[in-house]
């Protein structure tokens, strides 16, 4: 179901009268509340875990020649699998880049005091402003790739569809109906949908969370 269909299903299941919402731009009255509950529910489900499979992205960006720093992708990176950084020449040669926490980077002479060399980068950190900073410059453009998890998606248009698998779309309805039950003190509605939500969420956790999590190895040289 799309955004508008989900909102109408929540309205119907809650017993609210009428046929609306007629569109997703309504902001006042009970239909405005329904749309808000749907948006909040969708966001809360996506942020239940930071490493849902449906939020996983393989990022690839170009580091210009002689640049040390680059910004993150504009679509938003929520979490980085820090052990997955790789640089690659345009013609194919590639190698790994080791991640160093910024708390270590700023106190180690190797990074904080030495003039960056002209060579392929071997280390990278994430600055407080979110940018990537490398330990060296290079005379050619490099393709920098890494894995990560994107920021939660937002439904804006009536026809927008949730990004997680269709068999779990009812989670949004259950969560939104819990919000309806809490707002109107409708305990039966709240409890019934809470049970349904937990049961379906457990199924999505089984299929949509990694079986083996990516874990950054211990940085022995800089521990």
RAMOLIN-V687194 format. One record per pair of residues at least 24 apart in sequence whose ideal C-beta (glycine too) atoms are under 10 Angstrom apart, sorted by the first residue. I is the first residue (numbers start at 1). J is the second residue. D is the distance in whole Angstrom. If there is no record, write none. Layout:
# RAMOLIN-V687194
i = {I & I}
j = {J & J}
d = {D & D}
This chain:
# RAMOLIN-V687194
i = {1 & 1 & 1 & 1 & 1 & 1 & 1 & 2 & 2 & 2 & 2 & 2 & 2 & 2 & 2 & 3 & 3 & 3 & 3 & 3 & 3 & 3 & 3 & 3 & 3 & 3 & 3 & 3 & 3 & 4 & 4 & 4 & 4 & 4 & 4 & 4 & 5 & 5 & 5 & 5 & 6 & 6 & 6 & 6 & 6 & 6 & 6 & 6 & 6 & 6 & 6 & 6 & 6 & 6 & 7 & 7 & 7 & 7 & 7 & 7 & 7 & 7 & 7 & 7 & 7 & 7 & 8 & 8 & 9 & 9 & 9 & 9 & 9 & 9 & 9 & 9 & 10 & 10 & 10 & 10 & 10 & 10 & 10 & 10 & 10 & 10 & 10 & 10 & 10 & 10 & 11 & 11 & 11 & 11 & 12 & 13 & 13 & 13 & 13 & 13 & 13 & 13 & 14 & 14 & 14 & 14 & 14 & 14 & 14 & 14 & 14 & 14 & 15 & 15 & 15 & 15 & 16 & 16 & 21 & 22 & 23 & 23 & 24 & 24 & 24 & 24 & 24 & 24 & 25 & 25 & 25 & 30 & 33 & 33 & 33 & 33 & 33 & 34 & 34 & 34 & 34 & 35 & 35 & 36 & 36 & 37 & 37 & 37 & 37 & 37 & 37 & 37 & 37 & 37 & 37 & 38 & 38 & 38 & 38 & 38 & 38 & 38 & 39 & 39 & 39 & 39 & 39 & 40 & 40 & 40 & 40 & 41 & 41 & 41 & 41 & 41 & 41 & 41 & 41 & 41 & 41 & 42 & 42 & 42 & 42 & 42 & 42 & 42 & 42 & 42 & 42 & 42 & 42 & 42 & 43 & 43 & 43 & 43 & 43 & 43 & 44 & 44 & 44 & 44 & 44 & 44 & 45 & 45 & 45 & 45 & 45 & 45 & 45 & 45 & 45 & 45 & 45 & 45 & 46 & 46 & 46 & 46 & 46 & 46 & 46 & 46 & 46 & 46 & 47 & 47 & 47 & 48 & 48 & 48 & 48 & 48 & 48 & 49 & 49 & 49 & 49 & 49 & 49 & 50 & 50 & 50 & 50 & 50 & 51 & 51 & 51 & 51 & 51 & 51 & 51 & 51 & 51 & 51 & 52 & 52 & 52 & 52 & 52 & 52 & 52 & 52 & 52 & 52 & 53 & 53 & 53 & 53 & 53 & 53 & 53 & 53 & 53 & 54 & 54 & 54 & 54 & 54 & 54 & 54 & 54 & 54 & 54 & 54 & 55 & 55 & 55 & 55 & 55 & 55 & 55 & 55 & 55 & 55 & 56 & 56 & 56 & 56 & 56 & 56 & 56 & 56 & 57 & 57 & 57 & 57 & 57 & 58 & 58 & 58 & 58 & 58 & 59 & 59 & 59 & 59 & 59 & 59 & 59 & 59 & 60 & 60 & 60 & 60 & 60 & 60 & 61 & 61 & 61 & 61 & 61 & 61 & 62 & 62 & 62 & 62 & 62 & 63 & 63 & 63 & 63 & 63 & 63 & 63 & 63 & 63 & 63 & 63 & 63 & 64 & 64 & 64 & 64 & 64 & 65 & 65 & 65 & 65 & 65 & 65 & 65 & 66 & 66 & 66 & 66 & 66 & 66 & 66 & 67 & 67 & 67 & 67 & 67 & 68 & 68 & 68 & 68 & 68 & 68 & 68 & 68 & 68 & 68 & 69 & 69 & 69 & 69 & 69 & 69 & 70 & 70 & 70 & 70 & 70 & 70 & 70 & 71 & 71 & 71 & 71 & 71 & 72 & 72 & 72 & 72 & 72 & 72 & 73 & 73 & 75 & 75 & 75 & 76 & 76 & 76 & 76 & 76 & 76 & 77 & 77 & 77 & 77 & 77 & 77 & 77 & 78 & 78 & 78 & 78 & 78 & 79 & 79 & 79 & 79 & 79 & 79 & 80 & 80 & 80 & 80 & 80 & 80 & 80 & 80 & 80 & 81 & 81 & 81 & 81 & 81 & 81 & 81 & 81 & 81 & 82 & 82 & 82 & 82 & 82 & 82 & 82 & 82 & 82 & 82 & 82 & 83 & 83 & 83 & 83 & 83 & 83 & 84 & 84 & 84 & 84 & 84 & 84 & 85 & 85 & 85 & 85 & 85 & 85 & 85 & 85 & 85 & 86 & 86 & 86 & 86 & 86 & 86 & 87 & 87 & 87 & 87 & 87 & 87 & 87 & 87 & 87 & 87 & 88 & 88 & 88 & 88 & 88 & 89 & 89 & 89 & 89 & 89 & 89 & 90 & 90 & 90 & 90 & 91 & 92 & 93 & 94 & 94 & 94 & 94 & 95 & 95 & 95 & 96 & 97 & 97 & 97 & 97 & 97 & 97 & 97 & 97 & 97 & 97 & 97 & 98 & 98 & 98 & 98 & 98 & 98 & 98 & 98 & 98 & 98 & 99 & 99 & 99 & 99 & 99 & 99 & 99 & 99 & 99 & 100 & 100 & 100 & 100 & 100 & 100 & 100 & 100 & 101 & 101 & 101 & 101 & 101 & 102 & 102 & 102 & 102 & 104 & 104 & 104 & 104 & 105 & 105 & 105 & 107 & 108 & 108 & 110 & 110 & 110 & 111 & 111 & 123 & 123 & 123 & 147 & 148 & 164 & 164 & 164 & 165 & 165 & 165 & 167 & 167 & 167 & 167 & 168 & 168 & 168 & 168 & 168 & 168 & 169 & 170 & 170 & 170 & 171 & 171 & 171 & 171 & 171 & 171 & 171 & 172 & 173 & 173 & 174 & 174 & 174 & 174 & 175}
j = {161 & 162 & 166 & 169 & 170 & 172 & 173 & 155 & 157 & 158 & 159 & 160 & 161 & 162 & 169 & 35 & 38 & 39 & 42 & 154 & 155 & 156 & 157 & 158 & 159 & 160 & 161 & 162 & 172 & 35 & 38 & 155 & 157 & 158 & 159 & 160 & 158 & 159 & 161 & 169 & 34 & 35 & 38 & 41 & 42 & 155 & 160 & 161 & 162 & 169 & 170 & 172 & 173 & 176 & 31 & 34 & 35 & 36 & 37 & 38 & 39 & 155 & 158 & 172 & 173 & 176 & 34 & 38 & 34 & 38 & 169 & 170 & 172 & 173 & 176 & 177 & 34 & 35 & 37 & 38 & 41 & 172 & 173 & 174 & 175 & 176 & 177 & 179 & 180 & 193 & 35 & 38 & 176 & 180 & 173 & 173 & 174 & 176 & 177 & 180 & 189 & 193 & 173 & 176 & 177 & 179 & 180 & 181 & 184 & 186 & 189 & 193 & 180 & 184 & 186 & 189 & 180 & 184 & 158 & 158 & 157 & 158 & 155 & 156 & 157 & 158 & 159 & 160 & 156 & 157 & 158 & 180 & 176 & 179 & 180 & 183 & 184 & 176 & 177 & 179 & 180 & 155 & 176 & 176 & 179 & 172 & 173 & 175 & 176 & 177 & 178 & 179 & 180 & 182 & 183 & 155 & 162 & 172 & 173 & 175 & 176 & 179 & 154 & 155 & 156 & 172 & 176 & 172 & 175 & 176 & 179 & 171 & 172 & 173 & 174 & 175 & 176 & 177 & 178 & 179 & 197 & 152 & 153 & 154 & 155 & 160 & 162 & 163 & 164 & 169 & 171 & 172 & 175 & 176 & 152 & 153 & 154 & 155 & 172 & 175 & 152 & 171 & 172 & 175 & 176 & 179 & 152 & 162 & 164 & 168 & 169 & 171 & 172 & 174 & 175 & 197 & 201 & 204 & 78 & 149 & 150 & 151 & 152 & 153 & 154 & 162 & 163 & 164 & 78 & 151 & 152 & 171 & 175 & 201 & 204 & 205 & 209 & 149 & 204 & 205 & 208 & 209 & 210 & 78 & 79 & 148 & 149 & 152 & 78 & 79 & 81 & 148 & 149 & 208 & 209 & 210 & 213 & 214 & 149 & 150 & 152 & 163 & 164 & 204 & 205 & 208 & 209 & 210 & 149 & 164 & 165 & 204 & 207 & 208 & 209 & 210 & 211 & 149 & 150 & 153 & 162 & 163 & 164 & 165 & 168 & 204 & 207 & 208 & 79 & 148 & 149 & 150 & 151 & 152 & 153 & 163 & 164 & 208 & 81 & 147 & 148 & 149 & 150 & 208 & 210 & 214 & 146 & 147 & 148 & 149 & 150 & 84 & 145 & 146 & 147 & 148 & 84 & 85 & 144 & 145 & 146 & 147 & 148 & 150 & 86 & 88 & 143 & 144 & 145 & 146 & 132 & 142 & 143 & 144 & 145 & 146 & 90 & 141 & 142 & 143 & 144 & 87 & 121 & 124 & 132 & 134 & 137 & 138 & 140 & 141 & 142 & 143 & 144 & 137 & 138 & 140 & 141 & 142 & 118 & 137 & 138 & 139 & 140 & 141 & 142 & 116 & 118 & 137 & 138 & 139 & 140 & 141 & 134 & 137 & 138 & 141 & 142 & 116 & 121 & 131 & 132 & 133 & 134 & 135 & 136 & 137 & 138 & 127 & 129 & 131 & 132 & 133 & 134 & 124 & 131 & 132 & 133 & 134 & 142 & 144 & 127 & 129 & 130 & 131 & 132 & 126 & 129 & 130 & 131 & 132 & 148 & 148 & 150 & 150 & 151 & 153 & 130 & 148 & 150 & 151 & 152 & 153 & 126 & 130 & 146 & 148 & 149 & 150 & 151 & 148 & 149 & 150 & 151 & 152 & 147 & 148 & 149 & 150 & 151 & 214 & 124 & 126 & 132 & 146 & 147 & 148 & 149 & 214 & 216 & 146 & 147 & 148 & 149 & 210 & 213 & 214 & 215 & 216 & 124 & 125 & 126 & 146 & 147 & 148 & 214 & 215 & 216 & 217 & 219 & 146 & 147 & 214 & 215 & 216 & 217 & 145 & 146 & 147 & 148 & 214 & 216 & 121 & 123 & 124 & 132 & 134 & 144 & 145 & 146 & 147 & 142 & 143 & 144 & 145 & 146 & 147 & 120 & 121 & 122 & 124 & 134 & 138 & 142 & 143 & 144 & 145 & 120 & 142 & 143 & 144 & 145 & 120 & 138 & 140 & 141 & 142 & 143 & 140 & 141 & 142 & 143 & 140 & 143 & 120 & 120 & 142 & 143 & 145 & 120 & 121 & 122 & 122 & 121 & 122 & 123 & 124 & 132 & 134 & 135 & 142 & 144 & 145 & 146 & 122 & 123 & 124 & 125 & 135 & 216 & 217 & 219 & 221 & 222 & 123 & 124 & 125 & 126 & 132 & 146 & 216 & 217 & 219 & 124 & 125 & 126 & 133 & 135 & 219 & 221 & 222 & 125 & 126 & 216 & 219 & 222 & 126 & 127 & 128 & 133 & 219 & 221 & 222 & 223 & 133 & 135 & 222 & 222 & 221 & 222 & 135 & 221 & 222 & 135 & 222 & 219 & 221 & 222 & 214 & 214 & 204 & 207 & 208 & 204 & 207 & 208 & 200 & 203 & 204 & 207 & 200 & 201 & 203 & 204 & 207 & 208 & 200 & 196 & 197 & 200 & 196 & 197 & 198 & 200 & 201 & 203 & 204 & 197 & 197 & 200 & 198 & 199 & 200 & 201 & 201}
d = {7 & 8 & 8 & 6 & 9 & 9 & 9 & 8 & 8 & 6 & 5 & 6 & 5 & 9 & 9 & 8 & 7 & 9 & 9 & 10 & 4 & 8 & 7 & 6 & 7 & 5 & 8 & 8 & 9 & 9 & 9 & 9 & 9 & 4 & 7 & 9 & 8 & 9 & 9 & 9 & 9 & 10 & 6 & 9 & 8 & 8 & 10 & 9 & 8 & 7 & 9 & 5 & 6 & 8 & 8 & 5 & 5 & 10 & 9 & 5 & 9 & 10 & 9 & 9 & 9 & 8 & 8 & 10 & 10 & 9 & 10 & 9 & 9 & 6 & 9 & 9 & 5 & 9 & 7 & 6 & 9 & 8 & 5 & 9 & 9 & 5 & 6 & 9 & 7 & 10 & 10 & 10 & 10 & 9 & 10 & 7 & 9 & 9 & 6 & 9 & 9 & 9 & 10 & 9 & 6 & 10 & 5 & 8 & 8 & 8 & 7 & 10 & 9 & 10 & 9 & 8 & 8 & 10 & 9 & 10 & 10 & 6 & 8 & 8 & 7 & 5 & 9 & 8 & 10 & 10 & 9 & 9 & 10 & 8 & 8 & 7 & 10 & 7 & 10 & 9 & 8 & 10 & 9 & 9 & 8 & 9 & 10 & 8 & 4 & 8 & 9 & 4 & 6 & 10 & 8 & 8 & 10 & 6 & 8 & 9 & 5 & 9 & 7 & 7 & 9 & 9 & 9 & 10 & 8 & 8 & 7 & 8 & 5 & 8 & 8 & 3 & 4 & 9 & 8 & 7 & 9 & 8 & 8 & 8 & 6 & 10 & 6 & 9 & 9 & 10 & 9 & 5 & 8 & 9 & 5 & 9 & 7 & 10 & 10 & 10 & 9 & 10 & 9 & 6 & 10 & 9 & 9 & 8 & 8 & 8 & 10 & 5 & 7 & 10 & 6 & 9 & 8 & 8 & 9 & 10 & 9 & 9 & 4 & 7 & 9 & 9 & 8 & 8 & 9 & 9 & 6 & 9 & 10 & 7 & 9 & 8 & 10 & 9 & 10 & 7 & 8 & 6 & 10 & 6 & 5 & 10 & 6 & 10 & 9 & 7 & 9 & 10 & 6 & 9 & 7 & 6 & 7 & 8 & 7 & 10 & 9 & 9 & 7 & 8 & 9 & 5 & 7 & 9 & 9 & 9 & 9 & 10 & 8 & 5 & 7 & 7 & 10 & 9 & 9 & 9 & 9 & 5 & 5 & 7 & 9 & 9 & 10 & 6 & 8 & 9 & 4 & 5 & 8 & 7 & 8 & 8 & 9 & 9 & 9 & 7 & 8 & 6 & 8 & 10 & 8 & 10 & 9 & 7 & 6 & 7 & 5 & 9 & 7 & 8 & 6 & 8 & 9 & 10 & 8 & 6 & 6 & 7 & 6 & 9 & 9 & 9 & 6 & 7 & 5 & 8 & 9 & 9 & 8 & 5 & 8 & 9 & 9 & 5 & 7 & 6 & 7 & 7 & 8 & 10 & 8 & 7 & 9 & 8 & 10 & 7 & 5 & 8 & 5 & 10 & 10 & 10 & 6 & 9 & 10 & 8 & 6 & 6 & 5 & 5 & 8 & 10 & 8 & 5 & 7 & 7 & 9 & 10 & 8 & 7 & 9 & 9 & 9 & 6 & 8 & 10 & 9 & 6 & 5 & 8 & 8 & 6 & 10 & 7 & 9 & 5 & 7 & 5 & 7 & 10 & 6 & 5 & 8 & 8 & 10 & 7 & 10 & 9 & 7 & 5 & 8 & 9 & 10 & 5 & 7 & 7 & 9 & 9 & 9 & 6 & 8 & 10 & 10 & 10 & 6 & 4 & 9 & 10 & 10 & 8 & 9 & 5 & 8 & 7 & 7 & 7 & 5 & 6 & 5 & 8 & 10 & 6 & 4 & 9 & 10 & 10 & 10 & 7 & 9 & 6 & 8 & 4 & 8 & 10 & 9 & 7 & 4 & 6 & 8 & 10 & 9 & 4 & 9 & 8 & 9 & 10 & 8 & 8 & 9 & 9 & 8 & 9 & 5 & 9 & 10 & 9 & 9 & 6 & 7 & 5 & 6 & 8 & 5 & 4 & 8 & 7 & 9 & 9 & 9 & 5 & 8 & 9 & 7 & 8 & 5 & 9 & 10 & 8 & 7 & 5 & 7 & 10 & 6 & 6 & 9 & 9 & 9 & 8 & 5 & 7 & 6 & 8 & 10 & 7 & 4 & 8 & 7 & 9 & 9 & 7 & 9 & 7 & 8 & 7 & 6 & 8 & 7 & 9 & 10 & 9 & 10 & 9 & 8 & 8 & 7 & 9 & 8 & 8 & 6 & 6 & 7 & 5 & 9 & 7 & 9 & 10 & 8 & 10 & 8 & 6 & 5 & 7 & 10 & 9 & 10 & 9 & 7 & 9 & 9 & 8 & 6 & 7 & 8 & 10 & 9 & 6 & 9 & 8 & 7 & 5 & 9 & 10 & 8 & 6 & 9 & 6 & 7 & 8 & 9 & 8 & 8 & 6 & 6 & 7 & 8 & 7 & 10 & 5 & 8 & 8 & 9 & 8 & 9 & 9 & 6 & 8 & 9 & 9 & 6 & 9 & 10 & 10 & 9 & 7 & 10 & 7 & 10 & 7 & 8 & 7 & 7 & 9 & 8 & 8 & 9 & 6 & 8 & 7 & 5 & 8 & 8 & 10 & 8 & 9 & 6 & 9 & 6 & 10 & 5 & 6 & 10 & 7 & 10 & 9 & 10 & 9 & 9 & 7 & 9 & 9}
